Amino acid sequence: MYLFQKMDELALQYHDARKNVAEFLLTERSRAGEFSMQDIARKTFTSKPTLSRFAKKLGYSGWTDFFADFMAECQYLESHFTDVDPNIPFSENDHTSEMIEKICRIQMESLKDTIDQMDYSEIEKAGDLLLKSKKIVIFSMSPNIFLGELFKRKMESIRILVHLASSDEGGLIANSLNQDDCAVIVSYSGNNPFRVPTRYIPGLRERGVPIVGITSQGENYLRQNSDICLTISSRERLYTKIANYTTEESIQFIFNVLFSYCFSKDYKNNYEYKTKSSTALEVSRETSTTEN
């Protein structure tokens, strides 16, 4: 999880000086370097000691260390992406053509960012783990679980069964897994051990179930407890956004890469099986249409 996302969570949890500081920095992050500590204290109606406590709340020893990391993160985001805001990529006054262009741009940038952060050896480890597992279960929440549905369908087209754990039965399914299976946990923030799907992690680890985590950049609970972790492009704020344009594109890409790796490990047989299955299904559909 990026630092700006931790600040986003902080702004939601508290309604005091911490919220004021977080919201100010998130709003002004493109020009935050222009402000001194005193400037920020004045503009947020706080004080230097309050800013130091804010930094410590985020795990830093003081304001200087926090602000250095915050500025480095801002510079990374500005240097890797265009000026289209992934949270509010278009305005109410944009023409349809402008809206389409902006959505296309942020989704393409999301794919590029996902590749830039991708560790190919981790992809291979994750793919090999999926191939040898007796049971593969995806744990996630809406809307990411729908992306898991697409992955499940692709994998089943090459005879690899994938199960989706609903939020109602996630605990029951998690308790049924063992060291021969695999849990794929998808969580954008990956930071709350008490919420679905990350709340299943302690039980899974206790039973020795291998965990493939798919989560945002930076340290979080899911990343710390995954055997293999794949990184989502994570420029979106957690709450204040129009839609999950970049996140969904990134997760879908990771799932497509995993499927393609599994396909490639037995390429000829998988291609022949998939072609025969698709042909048989099409014939069945045509027959059904003719009969009707």
GUDRENTI-765845 format. One record per residue: x, y, z of N, C-alpha, C in turn. Coordinates in steps of 0.001 Angstrom, whole numbers. Example, Ala and Ser with C-alpha at 12.3 -4.5 7.8 and 13.67 -1.06 7.14 Angstrom:
<rs>
      npx      npy      npz     capx     capy     capz      cpx      cpy      cpz
    13190    -5690     7800    12300    -4500     7800    13200    -3300     7800
    12850    -2250     7080    13670    -1060     7140    12900       30     7870
</rs>
This chain:
<rs>
      npx      npy      npz     capx     capy     capz      cpx      cpy      cpz
      849    -1191        0        0        0        0      884     1241        0
      599     2123     -946     1341     3366     -997     1056     4213      241
     1985     5117      505     1837     6012     1647      581     6871     1506
      297     7341      279     -878     8204      113    -2174     7437      387
    -2153     6108      199    -3343     5316      500    -3502     5118     2014
    -2388     4988     2713    -2460     4920     4177    -3015     6229     4738
    -2612     7325     4114    -3126     8623     4535    -4615     8741     4226
    -5029     8155     3120    -6449     8138     2752    -7266     7411     3818
    -6741     6275     4289    -7411     5529     5355    -7469     6348     6641
    -6369     7028     6933    -6304     7848     8142    -7353     8956     8111
    -7512     9570     6935    -8487    10655     6793    -9913    10152     6986
   -10138     8877     6636   -11478     8317     6797   -11756     7928     8245
   -10722     7457     8945   -10895     6936    10302   -11045     8036    11347
   -10407     9178    11103   -10378    10224    12121   -11025    11511    11625
   -11556    12276    12563   -12180    13554    12226   -11579    14644    13129
   -10249    14715    13062    -9527    15692    13877    -8370    16247    13067
    -7307    16667    13749    -6164    17266    13062    -5528    16313    12055
    -5555    14998    12356    -4975    14021    11434    -5683    14042    10086
    -6987    14191    10122    -7760    14267     8886    -7391    15527     8101
    -7250    16640     8803    -6897    17896     8134    -5557    17797     7429
    -4569    17225     8120    -3218    17108     7543    -3234    16169     6342
    -3870    15005     6503    -3911    14020     5420    -4591    14587     4179
    -5734    15210     4366    -6476    15734     3216    -5733    16875     2534
    -5050    17703     3322    -4282    18794     2728    -3153    18250     1862
    -2397    17299     2383    -1261    16747     1633    -1727    15986      397
    -2829    15255      514    -3342    14510     -635    -3843    15454    -1718
    -4451    16536    -1318    -4967    17512    -2283    -3843    18300    -2943
    -2811    18630    -2158    -1736    19488    -2638     -457    18728    -2963
     -565    17416    -3173      681    16636    -3294     1520    17027    -4509
      910    17576    -5550     1685    17975    -6730     2589    19171    -6435
     2257    19933    -5386     3079    21089    -5036     3454    21102    -3558
     3421    19923    -2924     3702    19834    -1489     5120    20289    -1152
     6038    20082    -2099     7421    20468    -1861     7624    21965    -1701
     6620    22750    -2075     6724    24203    -1956     6476    24686     -528
     5948    23783      310     5553    24192     1664     6559    23725     2711
     6847    24583     3661     7664    24201     4811     6762    23533     5839
     7373    22969     6856     6593    22355     7925     5688    23389     8588
     6231    24596     8766     5448    25673     9367     4265    26063     8475
     4501    26089     7157     3429    26414     6213     2283    25403     6323
     2644    24130     6371     1629    23077     6419      864    23140     7732
     1577    23402     8823      909    23531    10124      -96    24683    10096
      304    25797     9486     -584    26958     9427    -1802    26687     8538
    -1591    26069     7395    -2677    25834     6454    -3649    24745     6927
    -3188    23884     7826    -4070    22820     8354    -4591    23145     9753
    -4269    24366    10212    -4724    24819    11544    -4241    23876    12649
    -2981    23440    12496    -2380    22546    13490    -1083    23165    13993
     -130    22326    14388     1157    22801    14896     2244    21808    14491
     3489    22196    14664     4596    21294    14338     4544    20005    15170
     4288    20084    16482     4167    18838    17252     3054    17923    16718
     1955    18526    16245      860    17727    15679     1328    17010    14413
     2090    17714    13582     2615    17099    12358     3573    15955    12693
     4344    16110    13729     5259    15036    14149     4473    13817    14614
     3396    14055    15353     2552    12939    15805     1870    12256    14618
     1492    13050    13625      889    12504    12412     1865    11547    11724
     3116    11971    11601     4141    11135    10968     4359     9845    11754
     4385     9942    13083     4585     8762    13924     3416     7788    13808
     2214     8334    13611     1033     7483    13421     1183     6612    12179
     1932     7105    11218     2162     6363     9976     3430     5518    10040
     4036     5428    11212     5181     4539    11397     6541     5187    11252
     6599     6510    11209     7879     7201    11042     8378     7755    12370
     9677     7992    12422    10268     8532    13650     9944    10007    13824
     9666    10681    12722     9350    12099    12792     8921    12642    11446
     8633    13937    11410     8107    14568    10204     9092    14533     9046
    10375    14736     9315    11373    14805     8240    11426    13511     7447
    11486    12377     8151    11530    11077     7472    10248    10829     6674
     9114    11146     7294     7837    10959     6605     7767    11802     5344
     8099    13087     5460     7927    13999     4335     8865    13647     3184
    10050    13130     3505    10987    12709     2456    10388    11560     1649
     9795    10576     2339     9165     9446     1644     7937     9897      862
     7174    10808     1443     5979    11307      767     6353    12023     -531
     7391    12848     -488     7818    13568    -1676     8387    12616    -2729
     9113    11586    -2283     9660    10601    -3224     8529     9860    -3934
     7483     9548    -3182     6328     8864    -3767     5626     9778    -4770
     5457    11033    -4428     4831    11994    -5336     5624    12122    -6637
     6941    12178    -6512     7796    12319    -7689     7718    11078    -8576
     7630     9886    -7949     7504     8652    -8725     6211     8660    -9536
     5114     9011    -8872     3818     9007    -9543     3771    10032   -10672
     4357    11194   -10442     4328    12238   -11459     5231    11904   -12644
     6332    11189   -12401     7276    10884   -13478     6854     9671   -14303
     5981     8833   -13750     5584     7613   -14459     4233     7728   -15158
     3486     8773   -14874     2140     8844   -15419     1844    10232   -15961
      800    10306   -16788      390    11587   -17343     -377    12379   -16288
     -887    13501   -16705    -1602    14344   -15762    -3080    13961   -15619
    -3477    12804   -16173    -4857    12349   -16006    -4996    11711   -14627
    -5902    12212   -13832    -6124    11706   -12479    -6872    10377   -12556
    -6294     9274   -12068    -6971     7978   -12151    -8239     7911   -11294
    -8351     8806   -10328    -9527     8816    -9457   -10701     9566   -10103
   -10384    10693   -10733   -11406    11475   -11445   -10825    11800   -12821
   -10817    10829   -13719   -10125    10996   -15005   -10819    11928   -15989
   -12102    12170   -15808   -12817    13069   -16720   -13769    13948   -15918
   -14152    15056   -16525   -15043    15997   -15850   -16400    16006   -16532
   -17334    16655   -15915   -18681    16722   -16478   -18721    17533   -17764
   -17689    18329   -18009   -17662    19164   -19211   -16897    18541   -20367
   -16265    17388   -20133   -15499    16733   -21196   -16425    16205   -22293
   -15975    16361   -23513   -16679    15761   -24647   -16493    14250   -24581
   -17386    13518   -25221   -17294    12052   -25203   -15934    11572   -25698
   -15422    12196   -26743   -14124    11796   -27292   -13005    12017   -26275
   -13083    13112   -25509   -12080    13388   -24475   -12155    12351   -23355
   -13364    12021   -22936   -13553    11017   -21896   -12954     9681   -22319
   -13248     9265   -23553   -12732     7981   -24059   -11213     7979   -24091
   -10626     9075   -24564    -9171     9185   -24645    -8528     9089   -23268
    -9117     9731   -22287    -8549     9728   -20936    -8653     8350   -20279
    -9792     7679   -20454    -9944     6342   -19889    -8949     5383   -20533
    -8795     5496   -21841    -7821     4658   -22548    -6409     4897   -22017
    -6079     6179   -21798    -4732     6526   -21357    -4411     5952   -19973
    -5344     6091   -19026    -5034     5610   -17679    -5002     4079   -17626
    -5792     3421   -18478    -5751     1956   -18478    -4453     1444   -19103
    -3980     2106   -20148    -2700     1732   -20748    -1550     1974   -19767
    -1631     3089   -19050     -600     3375   -18051     -624     2350   -16922
    -1815     1889   -16584    -1934      870   -15546    -1236     -415   -15955
    -1409     -816   -17211     -738    -2023   -17706      776    -1855   -17672
     1252     -696   -18115     2698     -451   -18130     3254     -458   -16708
     2541      156   -15788     2984      188   -14399     3006    -1216   -13796
     2021    -2035   -14146     1970    -3419   -13651     3180    -4204   -14138
     3525    -4038   -15403     4697    -4726   -15958     5977    -4237   -15284
     6087    -2931   -15086     7294    -2364   -14472     7529    -2930   -13072
     6444    -3245   -12359     6566    -3747   -10992     6569    -5277   -10926
     6445    -5921   -12077     6304    -7374   -12096     7656    -8068   -11979
     7736    -9002   -11045     8916    -9845   -10884     8634   -11142   -11633
     9328   -11361   -12741     9022   -12521   -13588     9231   -13846   -12863
    10210   -13884   -11970    10442   -15127   -11227     9274   -15440   -10298
     8643   -14382    -9763     7478   -14589    -8908     6278   -15087    -9716
     6147   -14602   -10943     5087   -15102   -11831     5288   -16590   -12086
     6522   -16982   -12350     6813   -18394   -12610     6542   -19261   -11379
     6923   -18756   -10203     6666   -19494    -8966     5167   -19649    -8731
     4435   -18556    -8954     2986   -18605    -8759     2338   -19560    -9748
     2761   -19503   -11007     2212   -20404   -12020     2509   -21861   -11720
     3728   -22148   -11311     4095   -23527   -10969     3306   -24025    -9766
     3062   -23132    -8819     2274   -23502    -7643      841   -23840    -8039
      257   -23037    -8916    -1103   -23315    -9383    -1169   -24660   -10099
     -162   -24952   -10900     -168   -26186   -11686      -76   -27440   -10821
      597   -27356    -9698      771   -28544    -8860     -271   -28654    -7749
    -1099   -27628    -7577    -2075   -27634    -6480    -3262   -28533    -6803
    -3736   -29240    -5785    -4926   -30076    -5965    -6181   -29212    -6055
    -6217   -28163    -5273    -7372   -27276    -5283    -6881   -25832    -5241
    -7436   -24994    -6133    -7108   -23573    -6178    -8360   -22796    -5797
    -8246   -21936    -4795    -9398   -21146    -4353    -9021   -19670    -4361
    -9887   -18852    -4979    -9694   -17408    -4989   -10565   -16790    -3906
    -9929   -16012    -3041   -10627   -15274    -1989   -10555   -13789    -2326
   -11712   -13162    -2448   -11733   -11736    -2751   -13116   -11193    -2449
   -13292    -9926    -2744   -14582    -9261    -2565   -15000    -8631    -3884
   -16269    -8290    -3985   -16748    -7567    -5159   -16081    -6184    -5201
   -15663    -5709    -6388   -15879    -6275    -7713   -14773    -7207    -8192
   -13697    -7357    -7406   -12562    -8155    -7873   -12913    -9620    -8073
   -13921   -10101    -7340   -14297   -11502    -7467   -14813   -11808    -8869
   -15355   -10787    -9562   -15840   -10997   -10928   -14678   -11186   -11895
   -13551   -10553   -11595   -12347   -10781   -12395   -11839   -12200   -12161
   -12007   -12688   -10937   -11671   -14072   -10633   -12523   -15048   -11425
   -13783   -14678   -11683   -14679   -15522   -12486   -14112   -15727   -13892
   -13594   -14658   -14475   -13018   -14758   -15818   -11776   -15653   -15804
   -10947   -15495   -14773    -9755   -16333   -14637   -10155   -17801   -14465
   -11144   -18056   -13652   -11656   -19411   -13423   -12079   -20049   -14750
   -12794   -19298   -15560   -13269   -19840   -16838   -12109   -20172   -17765
   -11123   -19289   -17828    -9960   -19555   -18681    -9211   -20804   -18211
    -8994   -20899   -16900    -8250   -22046   -16367    -8998   -23354   -16602
   -10303   -23315   -16461   -11082   -24535   -16674   -11091   -24946   -18141
   -10809   -24004   -19047   -10729   -24341   -20466    -9502   -25194   -20783
    -8555   -25264   -19833    -7391   -26155   -20003    -7338   -27183   -18856
    -8513   -27500   -18331    -8700   -28584   -17349    -8055   -28307   -15984
    -7961   -27053   -15604    -7490   -26706   -14268    -8661   -26076   -13525
    -9145   -26753   -12489   -10321   -26287   -11775    -9949   -25221   -10748
   -10710   -24159   -10755   -10521   -23046    -9818   -11850   -22795    -9116
   -11793   -22596    -7801   -12996   -22341    -7018   -12986   -20888    -6537
   -14175   -20306    -6433   -14321   -18951    -5903   -15009   -19025    -4551
   -14393   -18427    -3547   -14972   -18456    -2202   -15894   -17258    -2013
   -17167   -17522    -1809   -18094   -16427    -1530   -17824   -15909     -126
   -18229   -14675      127   -17985   -14084     1443   -18729   -14847     2538
   -19859   -15481     2190   -20639   -16226     3180   -19973   -17542     3570
   -19266   -18135     2614   -18686   -19460     2861   -17168   -19452     2841
   -16564   -18252     2828   -15113   -18161     2744   -14403   -18872     3876
   -14899   -18696     5101   -14264   -19335     6251   -14343   -20847     6168
   -15499   -21367     5761   -15683   -22815     5632   -14749   -23394     4579
   -14642   -22712     3445   -13765   -23178     2375   -12304   -23087     2790
   -11932   -21979     3438   -10547   -21813     3888   -10140   -22936     4836
   -11064   -23346     5705   -10761   -24411     6668   -10618   -25780     6022
   -11071   -25919     4778   -10998   -27214     4090    -9682   -27414     3343
    -8883   -26344     3225    -7648   -26427     2443    -6487   -26944     3278
    -5479   -27508     2577    -4268   -27982     3242    -3047   -27624     2409
    -1902   -28174     2777     -639   -27800     2140     -540   -28209      670
    -1448   -29075      205    -1439   -29481    -1201    -2281   -28563    -2074
    -2943   -27604    -1461    -3825   -26691    -2186    -3173   -25308    -2317
    -3929   -24358    -2821    -3402   -22993    -2978    -4519   -21985    -2784
    -4253   -20956    -2001    -5200   -19857    -1803    -4672   -18627    -2536
    -5493   -18080    -3418    -5159   -16834    -4108    -6005   -15742    -3471
    -5354   -14793    -2798    -6072   -13738    -2089    -5860   -12411    -2809
    -6975   -11804    -3246    -6918   -10533    -3963    -7488    -9437    -3067
    -6642    -8465    -2740    -7088    -7346    -1902    -6275    -6111    -2257
    -6949    -5057    -2660    -6251    -3834    -3062    -5425    -3251    -1921
    -6036    -3052     -768    -5291    -2478      359    -4485    -3551     1082
    -5076    -4747     1228    -4392    -5864     1885    -3971    -5575     3302
    -4671    -4647     3957    -4124    -4117     5194    -4978    -4340     6435
    -6132    -4978     6285    -7013    -5156     7440    -7160    -6639     7766
    -6529    -7108     8849    -6568    -8535     9188    -7917    -9017     9694
    -8867    -8101     9848   -10174    -8472    10405   -11286    -8509     9358
   -10946    -8138     8127   -11958    -8116     7076   -11718    -9225     6057
   -12795    -9614     5366   -12679   -10537     4244   -11939    -9793     3121
   -10963   -10439     2433   -10577   -11842     2548    -9353   -12087     3434
    -8694   -10994     3918    -7438   -11174     4648    -7635   -11822     6018
    -8852   -11845     6542    -9063   -12452     7852    -8887   -13975     7827
    -8849   -14561     6628    -8647   -16011     6521    -7173   -16400     6624
    -6286   -15414     6559    -4851   -15700     6495    -4332   -16511     7682
    -4647   -16157     8947    -4101   -16942    10067    -4430   -18433     9981
    -5685   -18765     9657    -6073   -20167     9541    -5368   -20863     8399
    -5219   -20173     7278    -4530   -20759     6122    -3067   -21035     6453
    -2423   -20107     7116    -1014   -20295     7470     -847   -21396     8513
    -1783   -21479     9413    -1717   -22521    10442    -1769   -23917     9820
    -2510   -24066     8733    -2618   -25365     8062    -1590   -25532     6948
     -713   -24576     6791      360   -24686     5806      -92   -24512     4377
    -1206   -23798     4160    -1716   -23588     2806     -883   -22496     2112
     -288   -22793      951      457   -21758      218     -475   -20615     -190
        0   -19387      -40     -817   -18210     -345     -157   -17382    -1442
     -915   -17117    -2504     -498   -16166    -3533    -1297   -14890    -3297
     -608   -13822    -2948    -1281   -12550    -2715    -1233   -11676    -3961
    -2317   -10981    -4237    -2365    -9988    -5311    -2838    -8700    -4652
    -1932    -7734    -4535    -2240    -6547    -3739    -1442    -5340    -4226
    -1680    -4205    -3601    -1042    -2959    -4019      415    -2877    -3566
     1089    -1879    -4102     2504    -1640    -3814     2707    -1279    -2353
     3902    -1549    -1827     4235    -1175     -455     3909    -2284      530
     4357    -2114     1756     4147    -3127     2782     2704    -3113     3275
     2130    -4291     3402      819    -4427     4025      688    -5835     4592
     -393    -6095     5261     -606    -7372     5961     -596    -8557     4998
    -1245    -8418     3858    -1292    -9520     2888       86    -9803     2324
      828    -8772     1957     2167    -8967     1402     3082    -9654     2411
     2973    -9272     3665     3823    -9851     4707     3518   -11323     4961
     2289   -11751     4628     1871   -13113     4942     1642   -13990     3718
     2104   -13538     2557     1976   -14322     1329     3283   -15051     1039
     3169   -16251      497     4360   -16976       47     4878   -16365    -1251
     3958   -15920    -2087     4279   -15252    -3340     3347   -14051    -3444
     3879   -12891    -3811     3026   -11708    -3884     3219   -10989    -5222
     2125   -10717    -5900     2131   -10025    -7180     1500    -8648    -6978
     2080    -7637    -7634     1737    -6252    -7318      810    -5612    -8334
     -261    -5041    -7806    -1235    -4306    -8612     -740    -2870    -8814
    -1021    -2310    -9975     -819     -879   -10170    -1796     -153    -9252
    -1277      672    -8374    -2130     1173    -7291    -2041     2678    -7122
    -2529     3398    -8114    -2523     4858    -8045    -3832     5416    -7517
    -4841     4589    -7420    -6151     5083    -7020    -6235     5292    -5510
    -6989     6303    -5130    -7316     6462    -3716    -8334     5401    -3348
    -8425     5090    -2069    -9268     3982    -1639   -10753     4280    -1763
   -11132     5533    -1621   -12565     5825    -1521   -13055     6897    -2494
   -12314     7976    -2649   -12800     9099    -3448   -12383     8944    -4909
   -13182     8200    -5666   -12883     7966    -7079   -14182     7621    -7799
   -14156     7764    -9120   -15336     7445    -9921   -15504     5937   -10054
   -14412     5238   -10345   -14461     3781   -10518   -13052     3217   -10411
   -12950     1887   -10366   -11650     1217   -10234   -11026      958   -11613
   -10906     1994   -12423   -10431     1805   -13790    -9052     1135   -13849
    -8089     1678   -13133    -6719     1170   -13249    -6520     -123   -12468
    -7162     -235   -11312    -7012    -1441   -10498    -7558    -2665   -11209
    -8752    -2545   -11761    -9356    -3680   -12458    -8508    -4096   -13656
    -7988    -3121   -14380    -7140    -3426   -15537    -5892    -4186   -15098
    -5313    -3773   -13977    -4093    -4396   -13474    -4336    -5820   -12982
    -5408    -6023   -12209    -5721    -7362   -11702    -6028    -8315   -12844
    -6823    -7828   -13803    -7167    -8657   -14960    -5907    -9070   -15719
    -4961    -8139   -15858    -3716    -8438   -16563    -2909    -9509   -15818
    -2825    -9392   -14511    -2092   -10384   -13715    -2727   -11763   -13868
    -4052   -11834   -13809    -4737   -13111   -14008    -4465   -13666   -15412
    -4469   -12794   -16426    -4200   -13250   -17789    -2782   -13776   -17943
    -1842   -13125   -17268     -448   -13579   -17311     -315   -14954   -16647
     -969   -15141   -15501     -911   -16442   -14814    -1528   -17541   -15668
    -2678   -17266   -16274    -3299   -18251   -17147    -2379   -18589   -18318
    -1803   -17564   -18936     -946   -17780   -20103      289   -18597   -19736
      838   -18352   -18540     1994   -19144   -18094     1599   -20610   -17940
      464   -20853   -17296       -4   -22239   -17122     -270   -22893   -18472
     -851   -22152   -19391    -1120   -22657   -20738      183   -23051   -21428
     1197   -22209   -21284     2456   -22413   -22002     3226   -23634   -21529
     2976   -24093   -20301     3743   -25225   -19759     3357   -26553   -20407
     2204   -26585   -21064     1812   -27773   -21844     1099   -27270   -23094
     1798   -26445   -23827     1205   -25636   -24889      434   -26465   -25917
     1084   -27471   -26485      471   -28246   -27576     -803   -28942   -27116
     -718   -29658   -25988    -1894   -30380   -25494    -3013   -29429   -25080
    -2652   -28313   -24447    -3668   -27350   -24038    -4365   -26724   -25239
    -3584   -26413   -26274    -4175   -25815   -27467    -5117   -26795   -28163
    -4672   -28039   -28278    -5511   -29059   -28928    -6794   -29290   -28138
    -6675   -29384   -26815    -7852   -29621   -25979    -8821   -28444   -26057
    -8274   -27245   -25981    -9130   -26057   -26003    -9827   -25929   -27359
    -9116   -26237   -28447    -9707   -26154   -29774   -10834   -27164   -29938
   -10593   -28401   -29488   -11625   -29446   -29586   -12841   -29095   -28736
   -12591   -28602   -27534   -13688   -28248   -26633   -14527   -27108   -27210
   -13837   -26107   -27767   -14546   -24963   -28343   -15375   -25384   -29548
   -14815   -26288   -30350   -15533   -26786   -31529   -16771   -27564   -31116
   -16610   -28451   -30120   -17740   -29253   -29640   -18828   -28366   -29051
   -18421   -27328   -28322   -19390   -26417   -27726   -20151   -25642   -28793
   -19439   -25246   -29836   -20080   -24487   -30907   -21086   -25343   -31670
   -20711   -26614   -31900   -21622   -27537   -32578   -22879   -27725   -31741
   -22688   -27861   -30423   -23820   -28033   -29517   -24739   -26815   -29563
   -24161   -25631   -29620   -24955   -24408   -29680   -25746   -24325   -30985
   -25092   -24700   -32090   -25763   -24652   -33396   -26909   -25637   -33454
   -26697   -26840   -32860   -27735   -27859   -32844   -28934   -27371   -32039
   -28636   -26763   -30899   -29698   -26261   -30034   -30493   -25161   -30736
   -29814   -24302   -31470   -30477   -23218   -32195   -31368   -23756   -33311
   -30863   -24795   -34008   -31628   -25402   -35103   -32900   -26064   -34595
   -32783   -26759   -33454   -33936   -27449   -32882   -35014   -26479   -32453
   -34601   -25310   -31987   -35578   -24312   -31546   -36257   -23631   -32726
</rs>
